[in-house]
């Protein structure tokens, strides 16, 4: 194993067990290290810090994994880490109400660059680092050994692979190919998930708990679900007794899936209308038409992929929420979310305060949302805290 020595005074974050070493912190490289190689990382004086995975093409030059000098990352280490991630979710795996969850959340589970999701009897895998690409066969073997899925499908099509010098890779890794639609259950509600062509790895498990929390306020009300995708918030609202649900998304496939899910659960199709449109344009149309709602859900895509885009994203979040506030009945509830790690909760609250001022509304923050336990936040890696939301009473 080659050694990489960090520059003087560039080892503080690594010693505090932050998993990323940026290229600017790399000093001397001992030998010809290839992308994806496991390396030993030391400080400027040669004192051991951790083991990690190297990639010379990435801004994150080293992804640190183990701070125990006596436990270098070999095949046994990878299997052990995967076993620990699965053991932490054992109670979720045994649930009779939910069979879709995240099994591995990359750095948060000390497996940098690896995402693993379970959808009923199938597993979806995303590989975002060259080091994990090297040991992919070991990880697939361990997943098969621990869970015996019908099939494991790879959806490594994220843009982040390009930063690691990796090509987009989609395809079957083991077992049988997933059918076009895989039936899953979340919170007792049935969904059909397209693992091969759906967004991300097929479904958004990270809103599982939040869907239930928002649905508690939908009883007897008129609900607007924006960026609804395959209908997580819409279906939970219908299950809780909403009088009417309006679901908006720009994706025809998402809305077709939502309609299929409504039928699958036996909900009254007359209570839910779907609109294929750009959400911001549709919100303007609702305002112009004098529409009003009791509960509005705003769950947009990532507006701030990095801190450099935060100002632009803040303006987009403010305008989106301003329009939502204009559509609420007095005392109505706005459930609004950000999946941008760069947008912290304090900033998000300030953005909503600005939106309320521009809308001529007063708001109260009556609840906060976060990502569920299968998307843990590692104390030394705050960047893993990406999903945040607020429940606001608008007056």
C-alpha positions as CSV (number, residue, x, y, z in Angstrom):
1,X,0.0,0.0,0.0
2,X,1.4,3.4,-1.0
3,X,1.6,6.3,1.4
4,X,0.3,9.8,0.8
5,X,1.7,12.6,3.0
6,X,-0.5,15.6,3.5
7,X,0.8,19.2,3.4
8,X,1.7,20.9,6.7
9,X,-1.3,22.1,8.6
10,X,-3.7,20.4,6.2
11,X,-4.5,17.4,8.4
12,X,-7.0,18.8,10.9
13,X,-10.2,17.7,9.2
14,X,-8.7,14.2,8.5
15,X,-7.7,13.8,12.1
16,X,-11.3,14.8,13.1
17,X,-12.5,11.9,10.9
18,X,-13.9,13.9,8.1
19,X,-13.9,11.5,5.2
20,X,-12.8,13.9,2.4
21,X,-9.2,15.0,1.7
22,X,-9.2,17.6,-1.1
23,X,-6.5,17.6,-3.8
24,X,-5.1,20.9,-2.4
25,X,-4.2,19.1,0.9
26,X,-2.1,16.4,-0.8
27,X,1.6,16.8,-0.4
28,X,4.0,14.0,-1.3
29,X,2.8,10.8,-3.0
30,X,5.0,7.7,-2.4
31,X,5.1,5.7,-5.6
32,X,2.9,5.4,-8.6
33,X,-0.6,5.5,-7.1
34,X,-3.5,4.6,-9.5
35,X,-7.0,5.8,-9.3
36,X,-9.0,3.6,-7.0
37,X,-6.0,2.4,-5.0
38,X,-6.2,2.1,-1.2
39,X,-3.5,4.3,0.4
40,X,-2.1,5.1,3.8
41,X,-2.5,8.8,4.7
42,X,0.0,10.5,7.1
43,X,0.5,14.0,8.3
44,X,3.5,16.2,7.1
45,X,5.8,14.5,9.7
46,X,4.8,10.9,8.6
47,X,2.5,10.1,11.4
48,X,-0.4,7.8,10.5
49,X,-3.9,9.4,10.2
50,X,-6.1,6.9,8.2
51,X,-6.5,4.6,5.2
52,X,-8.4,5.9,2.2
53,X,-9.2,5.5,-1.5
54,X,-7.2,7.7,-3.9
55,X,-8.4,9.3,-7.1
56,X,-6.1,11.8,-8.9
57,X,-8.9,13.1,-11.2
58,X,-11.3,14.1,-8.4
59,X,-11.4,17.3,-6.4
60,X,-11.9,14.9,-3.4
61,X,-8.5,13.2,-3.9
62,X,-8.8,10.8,-1.0
63,X,-11.9,9.3,0.6
64,X,-10.9,8.2,4.1
65,X,-12.4,5.0,5.4
66,X,-10.5,3.6,8.5
67,X,-8.6,5.5,11.2
68,X,-7.4,2.3,12.9
69,X,-3.8,1.6,11.8
70,X,-4.2,-2.1,12.6
71,X,-7.2,-2.5,10.3
72,X,-6.3,-1.8,6.7
73,X,-9.2,-1.9,4.2
74,X,-9.0,-5.4,2.5
75,X,-11.8,-7.7,1.4
76,X,-12.7,-8.5,5.0
77,X,-13.0,-4.9,5.9
78,X,-15.4,-4.2,3.1
79,X,-17.6,-7.1,4.1
80,X,-17.5,-6.1,7.7
81,X,-18.6,-2.5,7.0
82,X,-21.5,-3.7,4.8
83,X,-22.6,-6.2,7.5
84,X,-22.6,-3.3,10.0
85,X,-24.7,-1.1,7.7
86,X,-27.3,-3.9,7.3
87,X,-27.3,-4.8,11.0
88,X,-28.2,-1.2,11.8
89,X,-31.3,-1.5,9.6
90,X,-32.3,-4.9,10.7
91,X,-35.5,-3.7,12.4
92,X,-36.5,-1.9,9.2
93,X,-35.7,-5.0,7.1
94,X,-38.1,-7.0,9.4
95,X,-41.0,-4.4,9.1
96,X,-44.3,-5.7,7.7
97,X,-45.4,-2.1,6.8
98,X,-42.3,-1.1,4.7
99,X,-40.1,-3.1,2.3
100,X,-38.3,-0.3,0.6
101,X,-35.3,1.4,2.3
102,X,-31.7,2.6,2.0
103,X,-29.3,-0.1,3.0
104,X,-26.0,1.9,2.5
105,X,-25.7,5.6,2.6
106,X,-22.1,6.1,1.4
107,X,-19.8,8.1,3.7
108,X,-22.4,8.0,6.5
109,X,-22.0,4.2,6.6
110,X,-18.1,4.4,6.2
111,X,-18.5,3.1,2.6
112,X,-17.6,6.2,0.6
113,X,-19.1,6.3,-2.9
114,X,-21.6,3.5,-2.4
115,X,-25.4,3.8,-2.3
116,X,-27.6,0.7,-1.9
117,X,-31.4,0.7,-1.9
118,X,-33.8,-2.2,-1.3
119,X,-37.1,-2.4,-3.2
120,X,-39.0,-5.5,-2.1
121,X,-37.0,-8.5,-3.4
122,X,-34.6,-6.4,-5.6
123,X,-31.6,-4.2,-4.8
124,X,-30.5,-1.1,-6.6
125,X,-26.8,-0.1,-6.4
126,X,-25.1,3.1,-7.2
127,X,-21.3,3.4,-7.3
128,X,-19.8,6.9,-7.3
129,X,-16.1,6.2,-6.6
130,X,-13.3,4.4,-8.4
131,X,-12.3,2.7,-5.2
132,X,-15.7,1.1,-4.7
133,X,-15.7,0.2,-8.4
134,X,-12.6,-2.0,-7.7
135,X,-14.4,-4.0,-5.0
136,X,-17.9,-4.0,-6.5
137,X,-17.8,-7.8,-7.0
138,X,-17.0,-8.3,-3.3
139,X,-19.9,-6.1,-2.2
140,X,-22.4,-7.8,-4.5
141,X,-21.3,-11.2,-3.2
142,X,-21.9,-10.0,0.4
143,X,-25.3,-8.5,-0.4
144,X,-26.3,-11.8,-2.0
145,X,-25.0,-13.7,1.0
146,X,-26.8,-11.5,3.6
147,X,-30.1,-10.8,1.8
148,X,-30.6,-13.3,-1.0
149,X,-32.4,-10.8,-3.3
150,X,-34.0,-11.9,-6.5
151,X,-31.7,-9.5,-8.4
152,X,-29.2,-6.7,-8.0
153,X,-29.3,-3.9,-10.6
154,X,-26.8,-1.1,-11.0
155,X,-27.9,2.5,-11.6
156,X,-24.5,4.2,-11.6
157,X,-25.6,7.0,-13.9
158,X,-24.9,10.1,-11.7
159,X,-22.8,12.9,-13.0
160,X,-20.5,12.5,-10.1
161,X,-18.9,9.4,-11.8
162,X,-17.3,11.7,-14.4
163,X,-15.4,13.4,-11.6
164,X,-13.8,10.0,-10.7
165,X,-13.0,9.2,-14.4
166,X,-15.8,6.6,-14.5
167,X,-18.3,6.0,-17.3
168,X,-22.0,5.7,-16.8
169,X,-22.9,2.0,-16.0
170,X,-26.4,0.6,-15.8
171,X,-27.2,-3.1,-15.9
172,X,-27.8,-6.4,-14.1
173,X,-25.1,-7.4,-11.6
174,X,-26.7,-10.6,-10.3
175,X,-29.9,-12.7,-10.2
176,X,-32.8,-11.9,-12.4
177,X,-33.6,-8.7,-14.2
178,X,-36.1,-6.5,-12.4
179,X,-39.5,-6.4,-14.1
180,X,-40.7,-3.1,-15.5
181,X,-42.6,-2.5,-12.3
182,X,-41.6,-3.7,-8.9
183,X,-44.3,-3.7,-6.3
184,X,-43.2,-2.2,-2.9
185,X,-44.9,-1.2,0.3
186,X,-44.1,1.9,2.3
187,X,-46.1,2.8,5.4
188,X,-48.7,0.2,4.3
189,X,-49.2,1.9,1.0
190,X,-48.4,0.1,-2.3
191,X,-46.3,1.6,-5.0
192,X,-44.9,0.4,-8.3
193,X,-41.3,1.3,-8.8
194,X,-39.4,1.4,-12.0
195,X,-35.8,0.5,-10.9
196,X,-34.3,0.6,-14.4
197,X,-35.7,3.9,-15.6
198,X,-37.0,5.7,-12.5
199,X,-35.4,8.8,-11.0
200,X,-32.3,8.2,-8.9
201,X,-32.4,4.5,-8.0
202,X,-36.1,4.3,-8.6
203,X,-37.8,5.8,-5.6
204,X,-37.3,8.4,-2.9
205,X,-37.2,6.5,0.4
206,X,-35.9,9.5,2.3
207,X,-39.4,11.1,2.6
208,X,-41.0,8.0,4.2
209,X,-41.5,9.4,7.7
210,X,-42.3,12.9,6.4
211,X,-45.1,11.6,4.2
212,X,-46.8,10.2,7.2
213,X,-46.3,13.4,9.3
214,X,-47.8,15.7,6.6
215,X,-50.7,13.3,5.9
216,X,-51.9,13.8,9.5
217,X,-52.9,17.3,8.5
218,X,-54.6,16.4,5.3
219,X,-57.8,14.9,6.8
220,X,-60.8,16.4,5.1
221,X,-58.8,19.0,3.3
222,X,-57.7,20.0,-0.2
223,X,-54.1,19.2,-0.8
224,X,-51.7,20.4,-3.5
225,X,-48.6,18.1,-4.0
226,X,-46.0,19.8,-6.1
227,X,-43.0,17.9,-7.7
228,X,-45.1,14.9,-6.7
229,X,-43.1,12.3,-8.7
230,X,-44.8,8.9,-8.2
231,X,-47.1,10.3,-5.5
232,X,-45.7,9.7,-2.1
233,X,-47.3,12.7,-0.4
234,X,-50.4,12.4,-2.6
235,X,-51.1,8.8,-1.7
236,X,-50.5,9.3,2.0
237,X,-52.9,12.2,1.9
238,X,-55.6,10.1,0.2
239,X,-55.0,7.3,2.8
240,X,-55.5,9.8,5.6
241,X,-58.8,11.0,4.3
242,X,-58.1,14.1,2.2
243,X,-61.2,15.4,0.4
244,X,-59.2,16.3,-2.7
245,X,-55.6,16.0,-3.9
246,X,-54.0,17.8,-6.8
247,X,-50.7,16.4,-8.0
248,X,-48.3,18.4,-10.2
249,X,-45.1,17.2,-11.9
250,X,-43.3,17.9,-15.2
251,X,-42.7,14.2,-15.9
252,X,-45.3,12.2,-17.8
253,X,-43.8,8.9,-16.6
254,X,-44.0,10.1,-12.9
255,X,-47.7,11.0,-13.3
256,X,-48.5,7.7,-15.1
257,X,-46.9,5.9,-12.2
258,X,-48.9,8.0,-9.7
259,X,-52.2,7.1,-11.5
260,X,-51.2,3.4,-11.5
261,X,-50.4,3.7,-7.7
262,X,-53.8,5.2,-7.0
263,X,-55.5,2.3,-8.8
264,X,-53.2,-0.2,-7.0
265,X,-54.3,1.0,-3.6
266,X,-58.0,1.2,-4.5
267,X,-58.2,5.0,-3.8
268,X,-61.1,7.0,-5.2
269,X,-59.8,8.3,-8.5
270,X,-62.3,11.1,-8.4
271,X,-60.5,12.6,-5.4
272,X,-57.1,13.0,-7.2
273,X,-56.3,15.1,-10.3
274,X,-52.9,15.1,-11.9
275,X,-51.4,17.9,-13.9
276,X,-48.3,17.6,-16.1
277,X,-46.7,21.1,-16.0
278,X,-43.8,23.1,-14.8
279,X,-44.6,23.7,-11.1
280,X,-43.7,27.4,-11.1
281,X,-45.9,28.1,-14.1
282,X,-48.7,26.0,-12.7
283,X,-48.5,27.9,-9.3
284,X,-48.9,31.2,-11.2
285,X,-51.9,29.7,-13.0
286,X,-53.5,28.7,-9.7
287,X,-53.0,32.2,-8.3
288,X,-54.5,33.8,-11.4
289,X,-57.4,31.3,-11.2
290,X,-58.2,32.1,-7.6
291,X,-57.5,28.5,-6.4
292,X,-57.0,27.8,-2.7
293,X,-55.7,24.8,-0.7
294,X,-55.6,23.7,2.9
295,X,-52.2,21.9,2.7
296,X,-49.5,22.5,0.1
297,X,-46.4,20.3,-0.3
298,X,-43.3,21.8,-2.1
299,X,-40.6,19.1,-2.6
300,X,-38.4,20.5,-5.4
301,X,-35.2,19.0,-6.9
302,X,-31.8,20.1,-5.6
303,X,-31.6,23.9,-6.3
304,X,-28.1,24.3,-4.6
305,X,-25.7,21.5,-5.7
306,X,-22.8,23.5,-4.1
307,X,-22.3,26.5,-1.9
308,X,-21.3,28.6,-4.9
309,X,-24.9,28.2,-6.1
310,X,-26.6,29.0,-2.8
311,X,-27.5,32.6,-3.5
312,X,-29.2,31.7,-6.8
313,X,-30.9,28.7,-5.1
314,X,-32.1,30.9,-2.2
315,X,-33.9,33.2,-4.7
316,X,-35.5,30.2,-6.4
317,X,-36.7,28.8,-3.1
318,X,-38.0,32.2,-2.0
319,X,-40.1,32.6,-5.2
320,X,-41.4,29.1,-5.1
321,X,-42.6,29.4,-1.5
322,X,-44.0,32.9,-2.0
323,X,-46.3,31.5,-4.7
324,X,-47.2,28.6,-2.5
325,X,-48.1,30.9,0.4
326,X,-50.5,32.9,-1.9
327,X,-52.5,29.8,-2.6
328,X,-53.2,28.7,1.0
329,X,-56.4,29.3,2.9
330,X,-55.9,31.5,6.0
331,X,-54.3,29.2,8.6
332,X,-53.3,26.7,5.9
333,X,-50.2,24.6,6.2
334,X,-47.2,24.7,3.9
335,X,-44.9,21.6,4.0
336,X,-41.7,22.8,2.2
337,X,-38.5,21.0,1.7
338,X,-34.9,21.4,0.5
339,X,-32.7,18.5,-0.5
340,X,-29.6,20.7,-0.9
341,X,-26.9,20.0,1.6
342,X,-25.6,23.6,1.1
343,X,-28.9,25.0,2.3
344,X,-28.8,24.8,6.1
345,X,-31.9,25.0,8.3
346,X,-31.1,28.5,9.5
347,X,-30.8,29.8,6.0
348,X,-33.9,28.0,4.9
349,X,-36.0,29.6,7.6
350,X,-34.7,33.0,6.6
351,X,-35.6,32.3,3.0
352,X,-39.1,31.4,4.1
353,X,-39.4,34.6,6.2
354,X,-38.4,36.6,3.1
355,X,-41.0,34.7,1.0
356,X,-43.7,35.5,3.6
357,X,-42.9,39.2,3.6
358,X,-43.1,39.3,-0.2
359,X,-46.4,37.4,-0.1
360,X,-47.8,39.8,2.5
361,X,-48.3,36.8,4.9
362,X,-47.4,35.9,8.4
363,X,-46.0,32.5,9.1
364,X,-45.4,30.2,12.1
365,X,-42.9,27.4,12.0
366,X,-44.9,24.5,13.6
367,X,-42.7,21.6,12.7
368,X,-39.4,20.4,11.2
369,X,-38.6,17.5,8.9
370,X,-35.4,15.6,8.4
371,X,-34.1,12.5,6.6
372,X,-35.0,9.1,8.2
373,X,-32.7,6.8,10.1
374,X,-31.7,4.7,7.1
375,X,-30.2,8.0,5.8
376,X,-28.0,8.6,8.9
377,X,-25.9,11.7,9.5
378,X,-22.4,11.0,10.6
379,X,-21.2,13.5,13.2
380,X,-17.8,14.0,11.4
381,X,-19.5,14.5,8.0
382,X,-22.2,17.2,8.3
383,X,-22.4,17.3,4.5
384,X,-24.5,14.1,4.7
385,X,-27.4,16.1,6.2
386,X,-29.1,17.1,3.0
387,X,-32.8,16.8,3.5
388,X,-34.6,19.4,5.6
389,X,-38.1,20.7,5.7
390,X,-40.5,23.0,7.6
391,X,-44.2,22.8,8.3
392,X,-45.4,26.4,8.3
393,X,-48.8,27.8,9.2
394,X,-49.6,30.7,6.9
395,X,-51.9,33.5,8.0
